[in-house]
């Protein structure tokens, strides 16, 4: 069984500007995500579409755009990623109703894992 793309994320230096841009450009509704100050969940409003997040970069840097893959076990998935040449960047982090982690693939692309 495969794992679906479950979430997308765009973060950068000016969370409010990014939220306004994506909300205005695509009609996405931004809803505050309380566990992370200044972060919003972007609801695309399309049946079957995935939601995403728009906010400030975690490390205060320039940010990134990435996608999150749904998994049933974050530690197991990170272990497999690392065994295949990827690198754990963050997590797992428990955010209440979900947990997430970030890794880079062997070429350095940032990808997320999400367990709902």
N, C-alpha and C positions, 0 to 999 in steps of 0.2 A: 504494500500500500504506500502511496506517495504522500507527500506533505504539501498542503496548499500554501500559497501566498496569503497571509492572514492580515497584514497591516502594512502601511507605508509610513514614511516619516520624512519631514523636511525640517531641519533645524539650522539656525544660523545666529548671527550677531544681533539682529533686531527682530525679536519674536513678534512684536505687534505689527511691524511692517510686513513680515511674511504672512501672518494670519490675515491681514487686510488684503494683501495681494491675491492669495489663493481663494479667499472668500469671494472677493469681487470678480476675479477672473473666471471662476468656474461655478459660482453659486453655492459653494460649500458652506455649511453651517458650522461655526466654531463653538465648541462647548468646553469650558474650563475643566481640566483634569486635576482635581485637588491634590493628589499625592506629589505632583510636580508643579511648583509655582511658575506661572507664566506660560505653561504648556496647555495646548488645547487639543481636543479630539476633533478632527475634521470629518464631518458626516457629509458624504457626497450626495445623498438624497436619491440614489439610484438603486432600485431593487436588484439585489444580487451583487452590488458593488461593495468593495471593502472600505472600511474607514481607515483613517490615518491620523497622524499627529503632526502638529506644527508648533514649534516653539524655539526656545533659546538653545544654543549648542551646549551640551553637557559640560564640556571642558573650557567654555568661554572662547573657543577658537572660531574658525570660519564656518564650521558646520558641515553638514552633509545631507544628501538625499539618499534614502535606502528603502529596502523592503524587509518585511519580517516574515519568516516561515513558521507556520504552526507546527508544533511538536508536542508529544505527550510527556517527554522527560528532558528537561533542559540539560542536566548534567550528562546524560547519555549522549545527547546530540552534540554537545560541546566536545566530549571525549572523542567522538567519531570525527568531527571536524579537525581536531588537533592531530589525530592519527593520520589524517589525509593531507597534512601540511598547512592547515589553517591555524590561526592564532586567536585565542580568547582575548577580547578587549575589555569586556565588562560583564559582570554578573556570574550567576543568576541574581536578579534583584526582584524581590517580592513587592508588588505594588497593590496589594489588596486582592482584588478579584482576578488578577493576572500576574504572571511573572515573565520576565524577559531577560535576554542576554544579547551581547553583540560580539561578533567575531569578524576577522578579516580572512578572505580566501587566500590561496597561495600567491595571487597577484596583488593583494593588498586592498581589494574591494570590501567595503564595510557592509555587513549583512546582519540582520537581527533574527533572533529566535523568539517566539511568543508561545507561552502556555497559558491558555485561558481557563 
